Amino acid sequence: MTFSEFFAQVKERLSQADVSGLHENVAYQFDITGEAAGTFYVEVKDGKLSVEPYDYRDRDARFTCSADTLAKIADGKLDPVAAFTFRKLKIDGSIEKALLLKKLIS
């Protein structure tokens, strides 16, 4: 799978996320490693969700993982905390803001 194909899947899935319960602004960058390597960002600002294939410098947290790991987290097959513990997911930045990711993908 290419990054473009993976990103299209991620964007489609996240576009269905209900961000109405998230009352703060958050910005994440995802650095995908391996076969579908690439970078994209997810931002919730003023109750609106943006998902774009760009490097995002003004982020709260940066996640680094494989496309497979992110897909398993999104599908509920892998807990993000377990992924972090087993070093399948690297997090840089605000852990507090990073934990809000569960609200976007659940």
C-alpha positions in Angstrom: 0.0 0.0 0.0 1.3 3.5 -0.9 1.1 6.5 1.4 -1.5 8.1 -0.8 -3.8 5.0 -0.5 -3.2 4.8 3.3 -3.9 8.5 3.8 -7.1 8.3 1.8 -8.3 5.5 4.1 -7.3 7.5 7.2 -9.0 10.7 5.9 -12.2 8.9 5.1 -12.3 7.2 8.5 -11.5 10.3 10.5 -14.0 12.4 8.5 -16.7 10.4 10.3 -15.3 11.2 13.7 -17.7 13.1 16.0 -15.6 16.0 17.5 -18.5 17.8 19.1 -17.5 16.5 22.5 -13.9 17.7 22.1 -14.0 21.3 23.5 -10.3 22.1 23.0 -8.1 22.6 20.1 -5.6 19.8 19.3 -3.1 19.3 16.5 -1.3 16.0 15.8 1.3 15.0 13.3 1.5 11.4 12.3 4.8 10.2 10.9 4.1 6.8 9.2 7.1 4.5 8.8 7.6 1.4 6.7 5.7 0.5 3.5 3.2 3.4 3.5 5.8 6.0 4.8 4.7 9.6 4.9 3.4 12.4 7.1 0.0 13.9 7.8 -1.7 16.0 10.4 -5.0 15.9 12.2 -6.3 19.1 13.8 -9.5 19.9 15.7 -10.0 23.6 16.0 -13.2 25.4 16.8 -15.2 22.1 16.6 -14.0 21.3 13.1 -11.8 18.5 12.0 -9.0 18.8 9.4 -6.9 15.9 8.0 -4.2 16.9 5.5 -1.1 15.3 4.1 1.4 17.9 5.4 4.1 18.3 8.0 2.6 20.3 10.8 5.0 22.3 12.9 2.6 23.9 15.4 1.5 20.5 16.8 0.6 19.4 20.3 1.9 15.9 19.8 3.7 13.8 17.1 3.0 10.1 16.7 5.4 7.8 14.9 4.4 4.3 14.0 3.8 2.0 11.0 0.6 2.1 9.0 -0.3 -1.3 10.4 0.0 -0.1 14.0 -2.1 2.9 13.3 -4.8 0.8 11.6 -4.9 -1.6 14.5 -5.3 1.3 17.0 -8.1 2.8 14.8 -9.9 -0.5 14.6 -9.7 -1.0 18.3 -7.5 -4.1 18.0 -4.5 -2.4 19.8 -4.7 0.0 22.7 -2.6 3.1 22.1 -1.1 2.9 25.6 -0.1 -0.7 24.9 1.3 0.3 21.6 3.4 2.9 23.3 4.5 0.5 26.1 5.6 -2.1 23.5 7.4 0.6 21.5 5.2 0.2 18.4 4.1 3.9 18.9 6.4 6.8 19.7 4.9 10.0 21.1 6.6 13.4 21.2 5.0 16.4 22.8 2.1 16.7 25.2 1.1 13.3 26.5 -2.1 14.9 27.9 -3.1 16.1 24.5 -2.0 12.8 22.9 -4.4 10.9 25.1 -7.3 12.8 23.5 -6.6 10.9 20.3 -8.9 8.1 21.7 -11.8 10.4 21.4 -11.2 10.9 17.7 -10.8 7.2 16.8 -13.3 5.6 19.1 
